[in-house]
């Protein structure tokens, strides 16, 4: 959750908004920031991948944050969905699945 919120803060516009919601086994972090181009969305969870290398470096990004999020989500059998529009914002949802042990 820290990495998702940290990115929402770093890549938001001045006076932008961040919305954090939890419901029905889902965590959603939405911002009104710079957004992610559609062609970059499949790669944002790769280690060391940064969309805008100059902007990310200026904000201290290494390209590891979302890779870490993906690995933690996979460890907890969760699925990640990303919706983003450049100039409008990004919404990342982590959906946790109930395991057989949790259903009992």
N, C-alpha and C positions, 0 to 999 in steps of 0.2 A: 504494500500500500504506500509505503514511504516513497519509493521510486516513481510511482504513478502520480502522486501529489506533487512531488518535487518537479517533475517534468511539466505538470500543468502550471506550476508557478513560473518556472524558467521561461517557458515558451508561450506565455500568455502575453497579451498586449497590455499596455499601461491602463490601469483602472478596469481590467477585464474581470470576469467572474469565473469561479470554480465551483462546481457542484459535485458533492460526494454522496452517493446513495447506496444503501444496502437493502435488499429485499429479495425474498425467495431464493436464497443461496447465491445471490449475485452482488458483486461490488462494482459500481460504475463511477468513474471519475471523468467529468466533462469540463472542458475549458472553452473560453472564447478567444483562444490564441491564434497563432499563425497558421495552424493546420498542417496537414501532411499531404503532399501530392499523392494521388492514387497509385502511381507507378512505384512509389517508395514504400507503401504500406506492407507489401509482402516481405520486405527486407528489414523492417525496423527492429525485429527481434534477433537479428544476427549480431554476434559479438563484434564490437568495434565499428558497427555501421552508424554513420551520422549523415543525416539528410543534407545539411548545410554545414560543411566542415569548418568554415570560418566562424559562423555564428555559434556553433556548438562549442568550439574551443574557447571562444570569448566568454562563454557562460560556464566553463569548467567541465564540459561533457567529455566523457571518454568513449561513449558508444557501448557501454556495458550495462547500463541501468535496465533497459527493456529486455536484454538477454537474461539478466538475473530474474526479472519478473516472470519471463517465460519458463525458466527452469523451476522456479518455486511453484508456479501454477501447475506444471506437469507433475511435479512431485505430489501435489495434492489432487491429482486427477481433475484439474480444472481446465476450462476452455477459455480462450481469450478472443474477443471480437473487437475490431477497431472500425469506427466510422469517423471520417474526417473530411473537411472541406477547407482548402487553402483560403486563408483570410477570414474564416468563420469560426473554426475551432475543431476540437477533437474530443471524441468520447471513446473510452476504453472500458470494456466490461469483462470482468473475470467471473465466469459461471462455475460454481463448485458443484460437483456431482456427489450424490450420496453413495457411499460404498456399501457393500453388503453388511459390513460390521455396524455401520451407522443406522441401517434400516431396522435392525433388531430392537 
